[in-house]
Amino acid sequence: MTVLDTLATVGATGTALLGIIVASLAFRGYRRNDSPVMRGLAIGIVAIAVVPFLVIELASPLLLLTDAQALLGATLSHTIGLLAIYRTFSQS
């Protein structure tokens, strides 16, 4: 593993952890105020920041995914997350 690989993994891990923190804050806001917008935001943040990390760093080696398959999984997760956020704000 090169220095660049290590930095990329550390950066991806930090992004996923920060995503979990932000999503949990949004989910707490949903629970406290019964706000569908906050629920959609929490779902979107998880899909954008956490799921791609899980796909690339965990699922890819376990399922022997190619780079293209892992990238497709991450891109689909980003798209779903953005759609979730868009849907909640467009309905409010």
C-alpha positions in Angstrom: 0.0 0.0 0.0 1.4 3.3 -1.1 1.3 6.6 0.8 -1.3 7.8 -1.6 -3.5 4.7 -1.0 -3.2 5.3 2.7 -4.2 9.0 2.4 -7.2 8.1 0.2 -8.3 5.4 2.7 -7.9 7.8 5.6 -9.8 10.6 3.7 -12.6 8.2 2.8 -12.9 6.9 6.4 -13.0 10.5 7.7 -15.8 11.4 5.2 -17.8 8.3 6.2 -17.5 9.1 9.9 -18.4 12.8 9.4 -21.3 11.6 7.3 -22.5 9.4 10.1 -22.3 12.3 12.6 -24.2 14.7 10.3 -26.8 12.1 9.4 -27.3 11.3 13.1 -27.9 15.0 13.9 -30.4 15.2 11.0 -32.1 12.1 12.3 -32.3 13.5 15.8 -33.9 16.6 14.3 -36.4 14.4 12.5 -37.3 12.5 15.7 -37.6 15.7 17.8 -39.7 17.7 15.3 -41.3 14.9 13.3 -39.8 16.6 10.2 -39.9 14.6 7.0 -37.3 17.0 5.5 -34.8 16.1 8.2 -35.5 12.4 7.7 -34.8 12.8 3.9 -31.7 14.8 4.6 -30.4 12.0 7.0 -31.1 9.3 4.3 -29.4 11.4 1.6 -26.3 12.1 3.7 -25.9 8.4 4.5 -26.3 7.5 0.8 -23.8 10.1 -0.2 -21.1 9.8 2.4 -21.4 6.4 4.1 -22.7 3.9 1.6 -20.0 4.6 -1.1 -17.3 4.0 1.6 -19.0 0.7 2.5 -19.2 -0.3 -1.2 -15.6 0.6 -2.1 -13.8 -0.3 1.1 -15.8 -3.3 2.4 -18.1 -4.8 -0.3 -15.6 -4.5 -3.1 -12.9 -6.7 -1.6 -15.4 -9.2 0.0 -17.4 -9.6 -3.2 -14.4 -9.3 -5.5 -15.9 -6.5 -7.4 -14.0 -4.9 -10.3 -13.1 -1.2 -10.0 -15.9 -0.4 -12.5 -18.5 -2.3 -10.5 -17.4 -0.6 -7.2 -17.5 2.8 -8.9 -20.9 2.1 -10.3 -22.2 1.2 -6.8 -20.8 4.4 -5.4 -22.2 6.5 -8.2 -25.6 5.0 -7.8 -25.5 5.6 -4.1 -24.6 9.3 -4.7 -27.5 9.6 -7.2 -30.0 8.0 -4.8 -28.8 10.3 -2.0 -29.1 13.4 -4.1 -32.6 12.3 -5.2 -33.6 11.7 -1.6 -32.5 15.2 -0.6 -34.1 16.8 -3.7 -37.4 15.0 -3.1 -37.6 16.2 0.5 -36.9 19.8 -0.3 -39.1 19.9 -3.3 -42.1 18.6 -1.3 -41.7 21.0 1.6 
